[in-house]
Amino acid sequence: MVANAKTEENYKRVESILVSQPKPTRSPYFELEEKFGIKIDFRQFIHVEPVPEKEFRRNRIRPDEFDCVVFTSLNSIEHFFRMCEDMRIKMSQETKYFCLTEAIANYLQKFILYRKRKVFFGKRVMQDMHNALMKHRKGNRFIVPCSNLGSVPVVNYLKEKKFDFQEAMMYQTVSSDLSDLSDITYDVLVFFSPLGIKSLYENFPDFKQNETRIAVFGKSTMKAVEDKGLKINIQAPTKEFPSMTMALKNYLNMSNK
């Protein structure tokens, strides 16, 4: 990937933006394209790959030996039940499921007969389900399906409260192949996680920012960008611009007058 070599003053005109996410079906990004007459492309910088059953078996973990399952994402649900199917395991109808959010709990309905007495969910963190979790702590084993990145806040909570639990890596988040972008220039690159920055440099170790502007979402992404010595031009969320599209619109109002 090459950075834009055009040199002008600050807020120079933007013609193209690359968003490091899959292309949505409907999005405020499309309104920005129309309003400012620019091109916005979408490309996943990272993707999820399954851990093969043969590799997983080396851990000597059997999902059906656990009484409770903690789901942190839709991916964790998909790969947990994929692994169960690959291992020809059927979870007991008495298994309890703890989901970080209601959306995750609703997704669970694709895989089990949904009964409220065995599905619990919070708003965002484990502490939201504290009472339900503590009720089932004694005498039960918990499994946490996860990726190679783990789930630090969940694990910290379970350790602190002395749960009998096991992390189980069932999928991996890896950098996507972006080699086809090697000769393409974008005026703005938009990142939403440190993994996006990691993928950028794994694909293009010699990347130089030059006149390319960098937009970041979240503090951890900001730190990853700064650690690489890159300049942040657009930032969200902020009090004034809670979404990335709002932050981009503000920048475009100045750059594309």
Residue, then its C-alpha position, 0 to 999 in steps of 0.5 A: m500500500v502506498a501513501n498519497a504523495k500529494t503535498e498540500e496544506n492541512y485539510k487538503r481535499v479528500e478523494s478516497i477513503l478505505v474503511s477497514q471493515p466489511k462493506p455494510t448493506r446500509s450505512p451513513y458512509f454512503e451518505l458521505e460518498e454522495k454528499f462530498g463526491i468521494k469514493i469510500d471502499f471497505r476491506q476487512f483487515i482481519h478475519v476469523e479462522p476456525v481451530p481445527e478439531k484435531e488441533f483442539r483435541r490436543n488440549r484434552i478439553r471436552p465441552d460436554e464435561f462443563d456445566c456452564v458456558v460463557f459466550t463473549s461474542l457471536n463468533s464464540i457461539e458459532h465456533f463452540f457449536r461447530m467444535c461440538e459437532d466436529m467432536r460429535i458431542k451433544m451438550s446436556q439440556e441442563t447446560k447453563y449459558f452466560c452471554l455478555t449481551e442480549a444480542i449474543a443471547n438471542y443469537l444462541q437461539k439458532f443452536i439450542l432450545y432457548r429456555k430462560r432458566k438456563v440462559f443469562f445475559g448482561k449489558r456488556v460485562m460479567q459484573d452485569m450477571h454477577n448474581a446469576l453467576m454466583k448462584h451457579r458458581k459452587g459445584n459447576r465447571f465453566i468453559v469460555p470459548c475464545s479466540n487466540l486473543g483470549s478474553v481478559p476481562v472475563v478471565n479476570y472476573l472468573k479468577e477473582k471470584k474463584f470459579d472453576f473454569q477453563e478457557a478454550m481457544m476454538y478460533q483465531t483472529v488473523s490478518s487478512d491478505l491485503s497484497d492486492l492493495s500494494d499499489i493503491t492510494y487512499d487519502v484516508l485510512v480508517f481503523f477500529s482496532p489495534l489488530g487493523i494496525k497490526s494487519l497493515y504492517e504485516n502486509f506492508p512492513d515498509f508502510k510510510q504515512n506521508e500525506t495519508r490521513i489516519a482515522v481511529f476509533g477507540k483508545s486502544t486503536m489510538k495507542a497502536v497507531e501512536d506506537k507506530g509513530l503515525k499521526i492521527n488526523i481524525q478521532a472518534p468517539t469523542k463528546e462532539f463526534p460519538s461515531m466515526t462517520m460523524a468525525l469523518k463528516n466534520y473533517l470533510n466539511m473542512s477538507n472538501k469545502 
